[in-house]
Amino acid sequence: MSQIFHPSMNTISRVSIFGALFFVLGTLGIVYGIFGSPYVTQVHVVRDQPVPFSHEHHVSALGLDCRYCHTSVENSSFAGIPPTETCMTCHSQIWTESPMLEPVRASLRNNEPIRWNRVHDLPDYVFFNHGIHINKGIGCTSCHGRVDKMPLMWKNEPLTMEWCLSCHRAPEKHIRPREDVFVMDWAPPAGKDQIALGKELLKQYDIPVHRLTDCYTCHR
Amino acid sequence: MGEFHTSDRQSPPPLPPLPKGGSYEGPHLAMGVAPSDIVRNSTENRTRRVNRGEPRSNCLCRPVPAVPRSAVTWISCLLLLLAGCSEQDMVTQPKILPYQESDFFADGRSARPVVPGTVARGHLRVDRAYYEGKVGDELIDTIPRKVTRDVLERGQQRYNIYCSPCHDRTGEGRGMIVQRGFPQPPTFHQDRLRDAPVGHFYNVITHGYGAMYSYAARVDPDDRWAIVAYIRALQLSQHATLDDVPSAKRDALKTEGSR
């Protein structure tokens, strides 16, 4: 009676078992990698917009404050996308012939909103409020990056739950004085350590750090 | 796990009983043995198994049911989980978020234009002096809210955000947007505007003036009055004499000025 299995089957079976393990882990690794990559998170990927609006120009070169256009950011959950009137406040007088601005003029003419493409879109099961972040000393750049250096808008952070929690667990790493929230190039004052300053501000602004990681803080 | 070298086997153990109910039926997962072979000749099968030796549990070709019951359970569970995995439904819920597009209305807007004459709760504006800067048709000349240092600082902040792009931070009217071609607004530091009643500034912010658009949507009435107060402070700052400085501080001013 001949043997069914050749002795080499031992090696093959071992390789298969370990191979399967590596295959599974590898697949998981690849999936994790893909979901963390800009392909999925869209981090640093410029979104097409009907008008190639440059934050860099309007903020860095002209010195406009964030709130000139995003008027509701301080006291609303929503920062506010400026209505066409805000664009036309200046562009009714300057760059009035620019073909790039034609969609803006058309919007005013036809009383139709400009359809901007959303850059930062949280899942609908996340409750996010801009106002509370602004009023508790989280700077624009902490989440949006150096918008004043973005000729076209992109997302600077992945906005994953892991990322949100990294700050909700240790807000002292990011908090700054309220009056400096809109400063683009803010850094802790000379001789002051961010962590030390952060802990001071957490106390001063009465921030319940132990509650920041409760589920209902963001999921309601 | 032990290896099994069939050639080393000296004495084959007694033949194990066949599993009950002819469990060799059905598809077979073991390597190298086609199910049909097993079913066809069970005697040969027994022999084979003996030759492969013990322990049986290590035997790679041990006949197993095609899909064990536990696996069925697991797979069903996974499928059930997947069924709950229509994640997009949760990410994009059938609710309206600010400015979201909607196919419910013909114009695609979820945010509806307000019916003319609508008064939102808490926005009934009957105080004409406060909300229009007028009494009758006359512009008022007293700021209808208490002006404190906080109000002035708020006014300064709002002025710098909304007004300074054109009027610049001192009120001369040479802001950055003007430098880029916007018609230059008049300076605040002229008699006409120094003498203008505060209601005038409030009305200009509310309704716009000349090339200037209305800022009513961007600056609420409280802030408009704060800005008006700050404009008055700016005017004073550029049109003051030494006599306006409290006598106690005059010397300090002189030394600072000569520095």
Interface residues (C-beta under 8 A of the other chain):
Chain A: M1 Q3 I4 F5 P7 M9 N10 S13 L62 G63 L64 D65 R67 Y68 T71 S77 F78 I81 P83 E85 T86 M88 T89 C90 S92 Q93 I94 E112 P113 R115 P123 D124 Y125
Chain B: E3 H5 T6 S7 M31 G32 V33 T47 R48 N51 R52 L60 C61 M90 V91 T92 Q93 K95 L97 P98 Y99 E101 D107 R109 N160 I161 Y162 P165 M176 I177 R180 G181 F182 P183 A211 M212 Y213 S214 A217 R218
